[in-house]
């Protein structure tokens, strides 16, 4: 065995043990002896991707592809790098290239199926998974993808059977348990979901997919949050155009009913409560998440499952809820409607401050929007103190900003969920 092979074998073992820095050192020594080693360049790209260094990984895999443009696994690795930087069109093109080079490799097909699933092409994802499974009936990625695709198409029984098959192949696979957990959570069985997330984290404590699912399953113990989750899954399974259609349609329907209630007097007693109810339902979809996360903060698991940004978000929610309660107390003591207005501002401000960490381009769009809405709210309160008018210019501006903010967040989230 050559010294390059020794360095490569050590690097591969270290990579499998998640000891990435040491793995890179051995690969560097191997490449210093043979800069054109395809295997070492390929493994280096995999290690750099695992270290969250996609730019370096891309350079390494491009060097390998330049030396060996007919090896399919190089294209699938480059596809994974493109997925990591959200360049899904390029990832699909690379995987199709890999499949052309080697139609018998089930991994390439199953990875393409996973992209189709992420892009909400559920039927296509199931068909691609079947192609991969025809080549390798034990392919766990294909089994997991197929099960989720079936669930998204409302094939619940088939999804359950596929998932049990995946667990039968490897009952100790963390990713399979996490997938099963998410599938059970979407089906409304949060207790079974929680047990599978625990199993997933037992086999791999760093499984972020399972960590996110466990946080949702723990909050799903509350009935209201289960209703909220059902709504989130329902709208999340839609394509972008249908999501926008529902959001805009709901807003326009509310406006139409409100207009009719004002212009048709005999319908006003029926329609006005309906408009209020629709408004409360819409508002609740924004508030249930942050309030539930605040309650979850007291759970022992929260310290490990919440990100630093989410912990700060919970803090903002707690402060604003406390100010709201204090304002209500002040209203009952003083009978001044100024405190009702302050309570309303605090309640609405929970929404932007609970989304301040949402990734956007430009980067600081959400924090800026939160600060601006807070500043307008303060000006509205000051104007109310001065003029005794609750609905002053700044109050109106605040309400307009609130409506605009809702559309902004929806745009960001829909773009994120429709890749």
N, C-alpha and C positions, 0 to 999 in steps of 0.2 A: 504494500500500500504506500502510495506516494505521500510526501509531507502535505501536499495540498489536500489530498483526501482526508488526512488526519485532521487538519484544521477545519475542513468542511463538516466532518462528522461531529466534532466538538461543538462547532457553531450551531449545528442543527439541534443537538441535544440541549444546549443552553437556550435556544429559541423556544423549544418545547417546554422548558422550565420557566419561561418568562424572564429569563436573565438576559435582557436584550443588549445591554452595554458590553458584557463579556462576549456575547455572540458576535457583535460587530467587530470587536478586537481580533477575534480569530479569523473572521472573513477578511479583514484588512490585511492580515498576515498572508492569507492564501492568495489574495489578489495582488499582493506585492511580488509574488513569485510568478503568477500567471494572470495578468490584467484582463485576459479574454476568457476566463472561466465562466461559462454560461450558468452553471449550477450555483456558483458563488454569487454572481451578480443577481440571479433570481432570488436566492435566499436573502441577500442583503436588502432587496426591495421589500420582501415580506417582513423582515425585521424592522425596517424603517417605517413601514406602514403601521406595524403594531405599536411603534413608539410615537405615533401621531406626527410623523414627518413626511407627509404625502409628496412634498416637492422633491425631497431627496430620493424617496422611493421611486418617483416617476423618472428621475434621471438614471437611476440604476437599471430599471426595467427597460428603458429606451436603449441603453447600451447593450443589454442582452438581446433585445429584439433586432437591433442593428447587426449583431453578430450571427443571430440564428432566427431569421424571419419566418421559418416554417415550423416552429415549435408552438403548439397550441396553448400550453399552460402559461407561457409568457404573456399571451394576450388576455387570458382570464385574470392573471395577477394585475395587469395594467387596468383591466375593467374594474377590479376591486378598488384600485386607487382612484379611478374616476368616480365611483360611487361615493367614496369617502369625501370628495370635494363637490358632491352634488352635480356632477356632469353626467347625467343618466343617459342622454342620447349617445354620447361617445362610448359609454360603458356597453350599451346594447350593441352598437356597431362592432366593438371589439369582441364581444362574446359570439356574435354571429360569424365573425372572422375565425375565431377559435373553433367553432363547430364545423365550419367548412374544412379547416385543416385536419380535424379529427372528429368525425361524426360519432365515433364510438366512445367518446369520453362523457360519461353522464354528469360529471361535475359542472362542465360548461353549460349544459342544458338546464340543470337545476338552478344554477346561478342566474341564468336568463329568466327562468320562471319566477325567481324571487323578485327580480326587477319588475316583471309584469304585474306581480302581486302588489308591489309598492306603488305602482302607477294605476292601480285599481282596474286592471284588465283581468278580471277574475277568471273568466272562462279560458282565456289564453294561458294564464298561469297554471290552471289545472291540466290543460292539454300538454303543456311543456313538461310539467311534473310527471305525467304519465309516460312521456317519451323517455325521460331520464330513468324512470323506474323499470321500463321495459329492458333497459340495458343493465340496470343494477337495482333489483327489487329491495335491497337493503339500504338504499341511499337516504340518509336521514334528512338532508336538506330538502330533497324532493318530497319526502313524506310529510315533513312539517309544512312546506309551502302548499302542497296539495290539500292538506286538512284545512288550513286557514282559507284557501281559495274556495273550498266547498262550503265552509261556514258563511262566507261573505255572499255566496249565492243561495243561502238559506237551505243548503243540503245538510241539515244538522246531523242526521243519522249517519250519512256517509262520512262526514267530517269526524265524527266520534270513532267510527271503525278505523279510519285511516290513522288517527292519532293513537289509538290503542296498538295498531300495528307498529308504529314508530317506537312506542315504549317497549313493545315486545322485542324489537331488534336490539335496543340498548336502554334498559331501564335506569341506567345511571348517567344518562346524557343530560347535562344542565339545560342546553338549548331546547331540547324536546319537552322537558318539564315546564320550561318557561312558556313555550308556545301553547302547550296544553292548558296552562294556567290562564293565558289571555283568551283562549277559545272558550273556556268555561266561564270566565268573567263576562265575556260578550253574551253568552247564553243565559246569564243571570244567576249562575251558581257560584257565588263569591266564596263560599266555604271550601268547596273542592278546589277552586282556583288558588286559594291561599295555601292549601296543603301542597300543591304542585310548585308554587313559587318558593316555598320553604325548601322543598326537595332540590329545586334548581340551585338555590343559594348554598345548600349543603354541599353540593358537588362542585360549585364554582361561586365562591363568595363575591367575586368581582363582576358577576353577570349583571350588567346594567339593565338589560331587557327584563330580567326577573325582578330586580330591585324596583323598577318603575311599576311593574305589575303588582308587586306585593304592597306598595304604597296605595295603589288604587283599591286593591282587595280589602285592605284594612279599613279604608274609609267607607267601603261599600257595606260595612256592617250597619250603617245608618240608612234608613229607608229613603230619605230624601236624596241622599247621594247616589243610591242605586238608581233612582229615577233619572237623576242627572247623567249618570253613566250611560244609561240606556239611550238617552237623547244624544249623547256624544258619539256613541257607536253608530247610531242611526244616521246622523248627518255626516259623520266622518266617512261612511262607506259610499257616499254619493260622489260623483264627479264634480269638478269645480263649478260647471255651469248650473248644475242642479242645486248645489249649495247656495250659490248666489240667487238663484231663482226663489228658493225658499225664504232666504233672509229678506230680500227686497219685497217679495210677495207678502210676507207677514207684516212688514212695515207699511206697505201701501194699503193692505186690508184694514189695518188698525186706523189709518188716516181716513179711509172711506167710511168705516163704521162711525167714527167720531163726527165726520161731516154730516152724515145722515141723521145722527142723534141730535145735532144742533138745528137741522133744517126741517125735520119731521117731528113735531112736538109730541105726538101720541106714542112714538117709539122711544122717546128719550129715556123713560124710566127703565126700559129693558136694555137699550144699547149702551148707555153711559156706564152701568156696572160692568158690562161686557168689555168695554174699552179699558176700564181700570183693571179688570182681571187679566186681559191680554198684556197690558203694560207690566203688571206684577210678574206674570209668567216670564216675559222677556227679561226683566230685571233679575229674576231669580237665577236664570241660566248664567248670568255674569257673577252673581254673588255666592252661589252654593259652593263653587270650587274654592275660592279663598277662605271662606268661613270654615269649610270642612278641613282645609289644610291647617287653619289655626287650631282647631280642636285636635287634629292629628299631632300637632307639635308636642302635646303632652304624652303621646305614646312613646314607650321606651325605644321603639324602632326608629322613631323620627330622626334621632341624632345621626343615624347611619344612612337613612334613605333620602333625606332632604338635602338638596345641594345648598351651598352657601348662599346663592341668589334666592332660592326658595325660602331659606330661613330669614333673610332680610325682608322678603315679601310678607312673610307671616308677621314679622314685627310691625310693619306698616299697617297691616290689617288690624292687628290688636290695638294699636294706638288710635286708629280712626274709629274703631268700634267703641273704645273707651270714651273718646270725645263725644261720640253720638249719644251714648247712655247718659253722660254728664249733662249734655244739652237737654235731653228729655227731662231729667231731674230738675234742671234750672227752669224749664218751661212750667212744670207743675208747681214750682215754688213762686215764680214771678208772673205767670200767665202771659209772658211776652212771646209773641210769635217769632221774634228774632231767633230764639233758640230752636224752634222747629226748623227754621231755614238752615241754621248751622248743622243740625242733625242730618238734614237732607243732603247738604254738601258733603259731610263726612261719609255718609253712606255711599254716595256716588263716587267719591274719590277713592274708595276701596278698589274700584274697578281698574283705573289706570295704574295705581300703585301696586296692584297684584300682578300686573303684566309688564312692569318696568324692565324685567330681565329678558323679555322675549327677544330673540335674535332678529335684527333687522338690518337692512342696508338703506340709508346710512346707519352706523352702529348705534348711535345714541338717540334714535328717534323716539323710543318709548320713554326713557327718562325725561327727555325734553318735553314731550307731551304731558307727562305727569306733573312736571314743575309748572308748566304754563297753565294747566287746568287748576292747580292749587292756587297759583297767583291770582287768577280770575275769580276764584271762589272767595279769596281774602278781600279782593276789591269789592265784590258784590256784598259781602257782609259789612264792610266799612260804609259803602253807599247806603245800605239799609239803615245803619245806625244814624247816618247823617240826614237822610231824607224820609225815614220811616216807611219807605216803599219796599216791599218784599220782592216784587218783580220789577227790578230796575234794569238799566242797560247792561250792567255787568252780569246780572243774574240770567238775563236772556242770552248773553254771549256764552255763559257757562253751559246752558242747556244745549245751545247749538254745538259747542265744542264737544259735549258729551255724545251727541248723536254722531258727530264726525269721527270721534275716537272709536266708537263701536264699529263703524265701517272700516276704519284703518286697521284695527285689530283683526277683524274678519278677513280683510284682504291679506294681511301677513300670514295668518293661520291657514287660510285656504291655499295660498301659494306654497306654504311649507308642506302641506299635506297632499298636494297634487303635483308631484315631481315630473 
